[in-house]
Each structure stands twice: as structure tokens, then as C-alpha cells.
Amino acid sequence: MPDQVTTNITREFHRDSPDILSALHDVLASPSFSNADRLKSFLEYVVTETLCGRSDAIRGKTIAQDVYGRTAATDGDPENVVRVDARRLRRRLADYYADEGRNSRIRIHIDSGGYVPRFEYSGQKTDDLQPETAENKQASPETQKFVLGLKPRHLIAGGLSLAVTVLLVFVYLGNFQVTQDSGEAGENRASQRQALLEKSPTALQAVTMAEQARDMMLPLFDLTRQKLSLGFFQQAINLDPGYSGGYAGAAQILGTLAVLSPPGPQKTEFTAQSRQMADKAIELNPTDPWSQSAASWSKYAIKEYDEAVRLSALAFSMAPDNHQILEIYGAVALWNGEFPLVLELLETAAMNPVMGSRSGAGNVYAAAAFFLEDYKGALKSIRTSTEAGGPVSPAVVAIQTAASHASGNMKQARRYAAKLQDTWPSVPIDKLLLRLFRYPEHPNEIIWRLKDAGWQNTPSPTSQ
């Protein structure tokens, strides 16, 4: 059996997470919620935020921003949409528990007057299942920190963590939802999965788990998704230490944490673990495009920029239709300052996004367009991405601010800067941008425009 490289994460979830996650999965996969993608996103968001200890921050404003990408500055009263959807969600949940979910051991409720979920066990008082809030949780100082506050020792250790066990609830083969292919690709996929099943059920389970985690980890800088995905990848490694995908996925997540971390022991350890995982993926399967893409990400984390671009190009040449590999290639090229290449790579994906895909291609394209002085194109790309369900983040709003500023629309630039300040007051976006880009003049072109539009860097002490 191949040597196993291990990584795990701390448990920062609600104490009843295994049952709640299982119940959430059942609801989302039910006929009652078919063709209700927006309501599913709503429910998934509020439950996930609660399990991660952030129920105090669940409000109409945050749901409008994080789930729908809407703000009062650009969309009138986005909270009205949230209120309407909350009523629809309550009705759907009632219908579900009256029909296919009537025998559920745990039920999820969104009570009127708020959006924080309440969890009810059959035959058990609901008071025992209230989400943790600022008043009743006792989180360690590290769990209160921004992304960069995660300690490597919390992420890197031998064996399974409790969080990984929680995540295992999702991955019984009978419950997993896998994207369906059609035609020849679908037939090849079915044949591959049958071959894995004949090898062993755990081998198939490991691949299925890694595929789901790979889809979940985008956008790359959503910490909740990164932690959840990392747990899946660790369990995939435990199930089949000879499967390269588990290591490749873990390498990418640890590489992301390494890139964003400030200089110091934390960054060094993330970097070392990312490289170790990437090396293992290459050792197991050097012809897998995912292995090469993960190696690219790991190389970027140690500032081997040109090698990172080369490996991403190699991975892309092996799998030109894979959107995850394309996004990694685009991001590496962007941060390396190769803006024309980014436009060439991502134009189709940015201009014709798949609805609900949560793809970040449009945002990467927008950043490259900004640096090439196509400010209207940058704003259009972000708008198109957001309308299709693409991620909204501090970096995206920073590009919107800078592009508006550069195009001479100071009123809009100030509005975006205020949105950035109000929504993410403790995020040091200037420092993060400087860590991402190879050449300081590129992030500085954004930063000075942010400040000129009124944004001020006022991070909390724990986010440094």
C-alpha cells in the first residue's frame, strides 16, 4: 500500500453536525426541492453558517449579499427578495416534512421573523439543538480569526479528525449526487466507475468523494468551502491511499492557505504540506491533469511563478474542457501578470457562464480586463458572473471599485468602496492582494484607487 500523507481539520461545527448535515442532504436531494436551486442555496447557506458558528451574522442583508450577490447600492431593496424566498422556503420545508420527510429523525425549521435555522429531533426537545451563538459557544481564539488565522497544526496531523467524520455522513454511495455526463463521455465515465467498483467499493467511494469535494472547493477563497473540501479529500486518502485525486485536492487547498498567509511559520508549514501533497499526487499519477494542476498551485505558493504557469499549461493541454483546471490556469496566469493570456483562456467561460455553477472565471477575466484598461469590460464580466451565480468576494468588489474609479465614475467607485468597507470591515484586502500577485505594481494599481474612493484598511487585530 502506498505511503499515506495525512491532513485534517479542526471541528468548528455545531455539536450535532453529523445528524444535521445528513438531514440537510436529504432535504436538498428530495423531489420537494427539485427545480428550486435558489431555495436550496438559501437553505444550504444558513445551515452551513450555523454549523460553522456564525448564526449571529445571518441576516437578510448577508443572505442577499452572499447567496444572491445583491446589495442595496445596486439592487434597490434586496432584502425583500430574501423575505419572499424565506416564506417560500418555509412552505417547501413544510411540504417536505408532510410527505417524503415525514419519518425524518431530525427536522430543519426556519421560523418566522428570522433566518437562523432551528433543528428538531423526533422525541427530543428543540432547546437541546439550538445553534451556537456568541452567548453560548466557547470557541478558541483561533476559530474567531479571519482565513489566515487557521493554524497549520489544526489542519495537519495524522488520522481522522471529528470534522472529517462529520463530513463522511455525505459520502455513502447511495446518497451522493454526481454530475451526469452524456454521450461517449458518459459511457466512459460509467465504465471507469464500474472498473473502480470491481477493484473495491472503497476505491469508488474515494473517487466519488474527491470529485464532489473538487466541485465544492470553488470559489477558492471561501474558507468554509475549503475546510469542508479538505475533510473530504482527507477521507478520500484514507479510503484509497493509492488514489492521486485526494492528494491533489488537498495540495490545492493547502496551497491556497499558503498563498494567503503572511510570512512566518504558518505560511512555511502550509507551503510544505501543499508541496508534500502535490508531490504524492504526481508520484501516484503523473499523467492525471489534476495532479499537474495541483503541482502548479503548489509551485505558485513557493513563488516558482514561471514553473507554476508551465504546469498549469500542461494540465490544460491534457484536459482543455475541465473548468476547474481552466480556472486554476487563469488564476495563476493573472497573478503572474500574464493578462492577455487570461483573456484568451477565459473569454468563453466568462461571457457564457453556466447558471448556478459558482464559477469564478468571470471574476478572474474581469481582473485581467482591468489591468488591460478595459474597465467597462471588467464591470460587465463581473455583472455577468454575478447574475449567473458566480462568487462575490472582497476581491471582486475591489475590482469593481477600481474599474469604476479608472473609468471616471467616482460616484459608483465610492459606492463600491463603501460596500467593501461595510460588508468586510476586517478584511485587509490590500495585504491579500499584495500576497497574491507576483509584481507589486499590479495590486498597487487597485489599492490606491480603493483608498482614493474612500476605502480604509481597518482590520481587526486577529486578521493581520
C-alpha positions in Angstrom: 0.0 0.0 0.0 1.4 3.5 -0.9 2.6 5.7 2.0 -0.1 7.9 3.1 0.2 11.7 3.6 -2.3 13.0 6.1 -4.1 16.2 6.6 -7.1 17.0 8.7 -9.1 20.0 10.1 -10.5 21.0 13.4 -14.1 20.6 14.3 -15.6 24.0 14.2 -19.2 22.7 13.7 -22.3 22.5 15.8 -22.1 19.6 18.2 -24.9 17.8 16.4 -23.4 18.3 12.9 -23.5 14.7 11.7 -27.3 14.4 12.0 -27.9 18.0 10.8 -25.7 17.6 7.7 -27.4 14.3 6.9 -30.8 15.9 7.2 -29.8 18.8 5.0 -28.6 16.5 2.3 -31.9 14.6 2.4 -33.9 17.8 2.0 -31.7 19.2 -0.8 -31.9 15.9 -2.8 -35.7 15.5 -2.3 -38.4 15.9 -5.0 -39.9 18.7 -3.0 -36.8 20.8 -3.7 -36.3 19.8 -7.3 -36.1 22.8 -9.6 -35.7 25.1 -6.6 -32.0 25.9 -6.9 -32.3 29.3 -5.2 -34.1 28.0 -2.2 -31.6 25.1 -1.9 -28.8 27.7 -1.9 -30.6 29.7 0.7 -31.1 26.7 3.0 -27.6 25.4 2.4 -26.1 28.8 3.3 -28.0 29.3 6.6 -27.4 25.8 7.8 -23.7 25.9 6.9 -23.2 29.3 8.5 -24.9 28.0 11.6 -22.8 24.8 11.8 -19.6 27.0 11.4 -20.7 29.1 14.4 -21.8 32.2 12.5 -25.5 32.2 13.2 -25.3 35.6 14.8 -24.3 37.1 11.4 -27.3 35.6 9.5 -29.4 38.5 8.4 -31.4 39.5 5.3 -28.5 41.7 4.2 -25.9 39.0 4.5 -28.1 36.4 2.7 -28.8 38.9 -0.1 -25.0 39.6 -0.5 -23.6 36.1 -0.1 -26.3 34.0 -1.7 -27.7 36.3 -4.4 -24.9 38.7 -4.9 -27.2 41.7 -4.3 -26.8 44.9 -2.4 -28.9 47.9 -1.6 -26.5 50.1 -3.5 -27.1 48.4 -6.9 -30.4 46.4 -6.4 -32.8 48.6 -4.5 -34.2 46.5 -1.6 -32.5 43.1 -2.0 -33.8 42.0 1.5 -37.3 41.9 0.1 -36.2 39.1 -2.2 -34.8 37.3 0.9 -38.1 37.7 2.8 -40.1 36.3 -0.1 -37.8 33.4 -0.6 -37.8 32.7 3.2 -41.6 32.3 3.0 -41.3 30.0 0.0 -38.6 28.0 1.8 -40.8 27.6 4.9 -43.6 26.3 2.7 -41.3 23.9 0.9 -39.9 22.5 4.2 -43.5 22.1 5.5 -44.4 20.2 2.3 -41.3 18.0 2.6 -41.9 17.0 6.2 -45.6 16.3 5.4 -44.6 13.9 2.6 -41.3 12.3 1.9 -39.6 13.7 5.0 -42.3 12.7 7.4 -40.1 10.0 9.1 -37.1 12.2 9.4 -35.2 11.9 12.7 -34.2 15.5 12.5 -36.1 18.4 11.0 -34.8 21.8 9.9 -37.0 24.8 10.5 -36.7 28.5 9.5 -39.1 30.2 12.0 -41.0 33.3 11.0 -39.2 36.5 12.0 -35.7 35.4 11.3 -33.5 33.2 9.1 -31.4 31.2 11.6 -32.4 27.5 11.3 -33.8 25.6 14.2 -33.1 21.9 14.4 -35.6 19.5 15.9 -35.1 15.8 16.7 -38.0 13.4 16.9 -38.9 13.0 20.5 -36.3 15.5 21.7 -36.6 19.0 23.0 -35.6 21.5 20.4 -33.9 23.6 23.1 -31.1 21.0 23.1 -30.4 21.7 19.4 -30.2 25.5 19.3 -27.3 26.8 17.1 -24.3 28.1 19.0 -24.3 31.9 19.3 -21.9 34.4 20.8 -23.6 33.8 24.1 -23.4 30.1 24.3 -20.4 28.9 22.4 -16.9 28.7 23.7 -14.7 28.9 20.7 -11.0 29.1 20.9 -9.3 32.3 19.9 -8.1 30.8 16.6 -11.6 30.0 15.5 -12.6 33.6 15.6 -9.9 34.7 13.3 -10.0 35.5 9.6 -8.9 32.9 7.0 -5.3 33.4 7.7 -5.8 32.7 11.4 -6.0 28.9 10.9 -3.0 27.3 12.5 -1.3 24.6 10.5 -1.3 22.2 13.5 -5.1 22.4 13.3 -5.1 21.4 9.6 -2.2 19.0 9.5 -2.0 15.8 11.6 -2.3 12.1 11.4 -5.6 10.2 11.3 -9.2 11.4 11.0 -10.5 14.5 12.9 -14.0 14.8 14.2 -14.8 17.2 11.3 -13.8 14.6 8.8 -16.1 12.1 10.5 -18.9 14.7 10.2 -18.3 15.1 6.5 -18.4 11.3 6.0 -22.1 11.5 6.5 -22.4 12.8 3.0 -20.5 10.2 1.2 -22.4 6.9 1.4 -22.6 5.9 -2.3 -26.3 5.7 -2.3 -26.7 9.3 -1.2 -24.1 11.0 -3.4 -25.2 13.3 -6.2 -22.7 13.1 -9.1 -22.8 15.3 -12.2 -24.2 13.2 -15.1 -22.4 13.2 -18.4 -24.0 12.2 -21.7 -22.9 10.5 -24.9 -19.5 9.0 -25.2 -18.1 10.8 -22.1 -20.9 9.4 -20.0 -20.3 5.9 -21.2 -16.5 6.2 -20.5 -17.3 7.5 -17.0 -19.7 4.7 -16.3 -17.0 2.2 -17.5 -14.4 3.8 -15.3 -16.7 3.7 -12.3 -17.6 0.1 -12.9 -13.9 -0.8 -13.0 -13.3 1.0 -9.7 -16.2 -0.8 -8.2 -14.7 -4.1 -9.2 -11.4 -3.1 -7.7 -13.2 -2.3 -4.4 -16.2 -0.3 -3.2 -13.9 2.0 -1.2 -11.9 2.9 -4.3 -15.1 4.0 -6.0 -16.1 5.9 -2.8 -12.8 7.7 -2.7 -13.1 8.9 -6.3 -16.7 9.9 -5.8 -15.8 11.8 -2.7 -12.9 13.6 -4.2 -15.0 14.6 -7.3 -17.6 16.2 -5.0 -15.0 18.0 -2.9 -13.4 19.3 -6.1 -16.7 20.9 -7.2 -17.3 22.2 -3.7 -13.9 23.9 -3.3 -14.7 26.7 -5.8 -14.5 29.6 -5.3 -11.1 29.1 -3.9 -11.1 31.8 -1.3 -14.3 30.8 0.5 -12.9 29.4 3.8 -16.0 27.4 4.7 -15.8 25.5 1.4 -12.1 25.0 1.7 -12.4 23.4 5.1 -15.3 21.2 4.1 -13.5 20.1 0.9 -10.3 19.4 2.8 -12.2 17.0 5.0 -13.5 15.1 2.0 -10.0 14.9 0.4 -8.5 13.6 3.7 -11.2 10.9 3.9 -10.6 10.0 0.2 -6.9 9.5 1.1 -7.9 7.3 4.0 -10.2 5.2 1.8 -7.7 4.7 -1.0 -4.1 5.9 -0.4 -3.3 4.9 -3.9 -5.7 7.4 -5.5 -4.0 10.6 -6.6 -7.1 12.8 -6.5 -7.2 13.0 -2.7 -3.7 14.4 -2.6 -4.1 16.7 -5.5 -7.2 18.3 -3.9 -5.5 18.7 -0.5 -2.5 20.2 -2.2 -4.6 22.9 -3.8 -6.4 23.8 -0.6 -3.2 24.0 1.4 -1.6 26.0 -1.4 -4.4 28.5 -1.2 -3.9 28.9 2.5 -0.1 29.2 1.9 -0.5 31.9 -0.7 -2.8 34.0 1.5 -0.8 33.6 4.7 1.7 36.3 5.8 5.4 35.4 6.1 6.1 33.2 9.1 5.9 29.7 10.4 2.3 29.3 9.5 2.9 30.1 5.8 6.0 27.8 5.8 4.0 24.9 7.2 1.1 25.3 4.8 3.6 25.5 1.9 5.5 22.4 3.0 2.3 20.4 3.3 0.9 21.6 0.0 4.2 20.6 -1.7 4.2 17.2 0.0 0.6 16.5 -1.2 1.4 17.6 -4.7 4.5 15.5 -4.9 2.5 12.5 -3.8 -0.2 13.1 -6.4 2.5 13.3 -9.1 4.2 10.2 -7.8 0.9 8.2 -8.0 -0.4 9.5 -11.3 1.8 12.0 -13.3 -0.5 11.7 -16.3 -3.5 12.9 -14.4 -4.2 16.6 -15.3 -5.4 17.2 -11.8 -2.0 16.1 -10.4 -0.2 18.6 -12.7 -2.7 21.4 -11.8 -2.2 20.8 -8.1 1.6 20.9 -8.6 1.1 24.2 -10.4 -0.8 25.6 -7.4 1.8 24.4 -5.0 4.6 25.9 -7.1 2.9 29.3 -7.0 2.7 29.1 -3.2 6.5 28.9 -3.1 6.9 31.7 -5.7 8.1 29.5 -8.5 5.9 31.6 -10.8 7.0 30.6 -14.2 7.0 26.9 -13.3 3.5 27.3 -11.9 2.3 28.7 -15.3 4.1 26.0 -17.2 2.5 23.2 -15.2 -0.9 24.8 -15.5 -0.5 25.0 -19.2 0.5 21.3 -19.2 -2.6 20.4 -17.2 -4.8 22.4 -19.5 -3.3 20.8 -22.6 -4.3 17.4 -21.2 -7.8 18.5 -20.2 -8.9 21.6 -22.1 -12.6 21.1 -21.2 -12.1 20.8 -17.5 -13.4 24.0 -15.9 -11.5 23.5 -12.6 -8.2 23.2 -14.4 -9.1 26.2 -16.6 -9.8 28.4 -13.5 -6.6 27.4 -11.8 -4.7 28.2 -15.0 -6.4 31.5 -15.4 -5.7 32.5 -11.7 -2.1 31.5 -11.9 -1.7 33.5 -15.2 -3.5 36.5 -13.7 -1.3 36.7 -10.6 1.8 36.2 -12.7 0.9 39.3 -14.7 0.0 37.5 -18.0 -3.2 39.4 -18.6 -3.6 38.8 -22.4 -3.3 35.0 -21.8 -6.1 35.2 -19.1 -8.5 36.9 -21.6 -7.6 34.3 -24.2 -8.2 31.4 -21.8 -11.4 32.6 -20.1 -13.3 34.7 -22.6 -15.8 31.9 -23.5 -16.3 30.9 -19.9 -16.6 34.5 -18.7 -19.0 35.6 -21.4 -21.2 32.5 -21.3 -21.2 31.3 -17.7 -23.2 28.2 -16.7 -26.1 29.3 -14.5 -25.6 28.2 -10.9 -22.0 26.9 -11.5 -20.4 29.3 -9.0 -17.6 29.6 -11.4 -15.0 32.3 -10.7 -13.9 32.5 -14.3 -15.7 35.8 -14.9 -14.1 37.5 -12.0 -10.6 36.4 -13.0 -11.4 37.6 -16.5 -12.6 41.0 -15.1 -9.3 41.5 -13.2 -7.3 40.9 -16.3 -9.5 43.3 -18.3 -9.0 45.9 -15.6 -5.2 45.7 -15.9 -5.5 46.0 -19.7 -7.6 49.1 -19.2 -10.8 47.6 -20.4 -12.8 49.0 -17.5 -16.3 48.6 -19.0 -15.4 45.0 -19.9 -14.3 44.3 -16.4 -17.5 45.6 -14.9 -19.6 43.8 -17.4 -17.8 40.5 -16.7 -18.4 40.8 -13.0 -22.1 41.6 -13.6 -22.5 38.6 -15.9 -20.8 36.3 -13.4 -22.9 37.5 -10.5 -26.1 37.1 -12.4 -25.2 33.5 -13.2 -24.5 32.8 -9.5 -20.7 33.4 -9.5 -19.0 34.2 -6.2 -19.0 37.7 -4.7 -15.9 38.4 -2.5 -13.9 41.4 -1.3 -11.5 41.0 -4.2 -14.4 41.2 -6.7 -15.8 44.4 -5.1 -12.3 45.8 -5.1 -12.1 45.3 -8.8 -15.5 46.9 -9.2 -14.3 49.9 -7.2 -11.0 50.2 -9.1 -12.7 49.8 -12.6 -15.3 52.4 -11.7 -12.6 54.8 -10.4 -10.4 54.3 -13.5 -13.4 54.9 -15.9 -14.1 58.2 -14.1 -17.3 57.2 -12.4 -16.4 58.4 -8.9 -19.9 58.2 -7.5 -20.1 54.5 -8.4 -16.5 53.9 -7.1 -17.3 55.5 -3.8 -20.5 53.3 -3.6 -18.5 50.1 -4.2 -15.8 51.3 -1.7 -18.4 51.8 0.9 -19.9 48.4 0.2 -16.4 46.8 0.6 -15.8 48.7 3.9 -19.3 47.9 5.3 -19.5 44.3 4.3 -15.9 43.2 5.0 -14.6 45.7 7.6 -11.9 43.4 9.0 -10.6 42.0 5.7 -7.2 43.5 4.8 -7.8 43.4 1.1 -4.7 45.4 0.3 -2.4 42.9 2.1 -4.2 40.0 0.5 -3.8 41.4 -3.0 -0.1 42.1 -2.4 0.4 38.4 -1.4 -1.4 37.1 -4.4 0.3 39.0 -7.2 3.9 38.4 -8.3 4.6 42.1 -9.2 3.6 44.7 -6.5 2.7 47.3 -9.1 -0.3 45.3 -10.1 -2.1 45.2 -6.8 -0.9 48.7 -6.0 -2.9 49.9 -9.1 -6.0 48.6 -7.4 -5.1 49.7 -3.8 -4.5 53.4 -4.5 -7.8 53.6 -6.3 -9.6 51.9 -3.4 -8.2 54.4 -1.0 -8.9 57.4 -3.3 -12.6 56.2 -3.4 -12.8 56.2 0.4 -11.9 52.7 1.5 -9.8 52.5 4.6 -7.8 49.5 5.9 -9.2 48.9 9.4 -8.6 45.2 10.0 -9.2 43.6 13.4 -6.1 42.6 15.3 -6.6 38.9 14.6 -6.7 39.4 10.9 -3.1 40.6 10.5 
